[in-house]
Amino acid sequence: MRIIEIVLQTNRLDEMKSFYGELLGFPIEQESSESFTIITGESKITFQKPVCDLGAYYHFAFTIPSNKLAESKQWLQKKGISCFSNDNQDQFFFPDWNATASYFYDPDGNLVEFIVHHSLHNPSEAPFSQHSILYISEIGLPVPNVAEGSKHIYEICEQEIWRDEKQFAAVGDVEGLFILIETSRPWFPDARMPGVFPTLVKIQGDLDKQVQLYDLPYQIMCTTKVHM
């Protein structure tokens, strides 16, 4: 599954634009007084002002080359960004996925992840930079019922349920995942309780359609048209 774009809300538009556009150096595709869009490899993120301040925060992940996790942490550190650390550990191995990840926060408190999937065998010889970001590969969607939520996404997008548990499910594949987490379960690794906030996810699909995930403020758009 390929995630083309995610649209998220922020009440710190100027700070977020400076963080992603100036500090991290992602190209800004468009900007206005209400929103801005950055290009993140083969995908995009749009941050927009909310109608009302809900204190939104999200979890999303970027896939990077399989040999660049250590270098990506050094790159962040040089920019004054600390990776999340737990028990002196600032990277985490997931044996079920054969992946390793590190995490950091942006000015809005979003939990941002750099992840390498060792099975992809996509090393790079170039020094790590914002241009090393390959694409968005995860977006978190807290839901009250994980089983119902994952089934609904499967019916909408015809995406396989990659990992299914009572309080957690990953729907999609190694290139793109909806991370469904029960609203009563804390996020890993920072143990914050998740929140339900307006989210639009655009994915590449065989049909053009847009649906809402139950009565939650989640819009999922499948599109056959990819413009980068």
N, C-alpha and C positions, 0 to 999 in steps of 0.2 A: 504494500500500500504506500502510495506516495502522498505526503501532505504538502499541498501547494502553498497554502497560506493559513495563518491563524489571525483572528481579529480579537483583540483583548482591550479591556478598559483600563484607564489610568487616570488618577487625579493629579498626577505630577508630569504633565505632558512635556514641559520644557526640560525638566531634569532628566526624563527618560530619553528625550531626543539628544541631549548632550551626552548622556551615558553611552547610548548605542551608536549614535552618529559620529561623535567627536572622540570620546575616550576609546571605544572599541573599534571605531572606524568602519562600521557597516555603511554601504552606500544608501543614501536616503532617496527613495524613488519619487515620493511625493510628500508634501507637507502643507498644512493649513493651520488655522487657529484652532481647529477641532481635532486634528489627527495627523499622524505621519506614518509612512510605510518604509521599512528598511528591507533591503535584499540580503538574505542570509543563505548564500550558496544557491541551491536550486529551489529555494522557497522564500517566502516573505512573511514578515510580521507587521500588522497594522495595529498601532496603539491609538485609541480614540478616547476623548473625554466622555465620561458617563453623563446620563441625564441627571442622576443624583449620585452623590458620593456614597458608595457602598463599601469603600475600603477594600476593593477587589485585589486579590493576589492569586497567582496561578503557578502551575508547575509545567514546564516544557523542556524539551531536550533537543540538543543539536548533535548529530553524528559527525565525528571528526575522523581523520585517517587513523588506522589501527595502531600506528607506531608513534602517535603524537600526544598521548595523554600527559606524560610528564612535561613535555615542552609547553603544552597549553596552560598548565598550572604556573609555569615560570612566566609565561606571557601575561597572564592575569596579574601575577604578583608585581611585575614591573609597572603595571598600570595602577597599582595600589589596591587591587581587589584580592581579598583573601578567600580561599576555598573553605567551605564548611568542613570542620574537623570534629570528630567524635572519638574520644579516647586516643588522641594523637594520630588518628587515621583520617587522611583527607582524600582517599580514593577507596572505592568499594567494588569488590568483585561479585558478580552475579553468576554462579555456576550454571543455573538453569538456562541462562541466555548466552553463556560464554561471552560476557561483556564486562567491561570495567568502566566506572564513571566517577566523575568529581562534580561538585556542586558549588554554586555561589549565588549571591543575591544581587539583584539590581536595585535601583533607588525605590522602587515600589514594593520591595519585599518579595518579588517573584522568586521562586526556587528554580534557578536555571541550571541545566545539566549539560556537561560535555560527556559524551559516551562513545566508547570504541567497541564495536562488535568484532571480535577476533575472527569470527567465521567469514567476514566479508573480504578479508585479505586485500585491503585497500591502502597500503602504506604510501607515504609521500616523502620525497626527498627535499621538498621546499621547506624553508624555515617557517615555523608556525606563525600565522597571522589571521586576521579576520577572513582572509581569502581561503583559509584551510577549512572553514565550516562547509560541510557538504550539503546538509539540508536539515530541516526540522524532522525529527523522527518520533517524538512523543508529545502528546498534549494530555494533561490530566483533566478528568471530568468526574468530580465527586458526585455520587448518586446515593439516594436512600436505599436502593435495592440493586446490588451489583448483578445478580442473575438476570433480572428483568432488563436492566440497562444494556448488558452485553448482548442479550438476545435481540433487543430492539436494534442495536447497531448492526448486528449480523444481518437482520432482515432488511435494513436500509441499504447497507453498503456491500452486502455479500462478502464481508470480511470474516475470516476465521477467528475463533476465540483461541488465542495462542496460549494463554494460561488462565485458568478459571479457578477461583477460590470463592469462599463465601463473602469475604470482605474486599477482595481484590481480583481484577481481571485485566488482561491485556488483550486487546482485540486488534488484529491486523497481522503484520509480519515484521521481519527484522528491519525493514526499511521504514516502516511507519506504524505507530501504535496509538490507539486510544487507551489511556491508562485509567481504568475505572476503579475508584476507591470508595468504599462506604463512608458516608459522611461522619460516622462515629469512629472511624479509624484514623490515627495520625498519619501524616505523610512521613515517608522515609527520605532522608535520614535525620531530619531536624525535629521530628515529633510534633510539628504544629498540626493543629486540627484543620482540616480542609474547609473551604467555603464554596458555596455555589454562586457563581457570578456569570454574567452574560459572556458567551463565547461563541464565535463563529469559526468553524473548521472547514476549509475547502480541501477536498481530496480529488485526485485524478480517478476517473471511473469510466465505465462503458456507457452510462446514461447521464443526461443532465437532469438533476433533481435536487430539491432542497427540502429538508424536513426538520421538524423540531423534535428533540428527544423528550417524549412525554410532555409534562407541563413544566419542565425545567427550562432555564434560559439558554439552552444549547441549540444552536443551529448547525446542521451538518449539510454541506453542499457538495454534491458529487458533480464533477464537470468533465466533459471530454476535451475542453479547450484549455490549453496551458500557455500562458503568455508570460515570458520572463524577460 
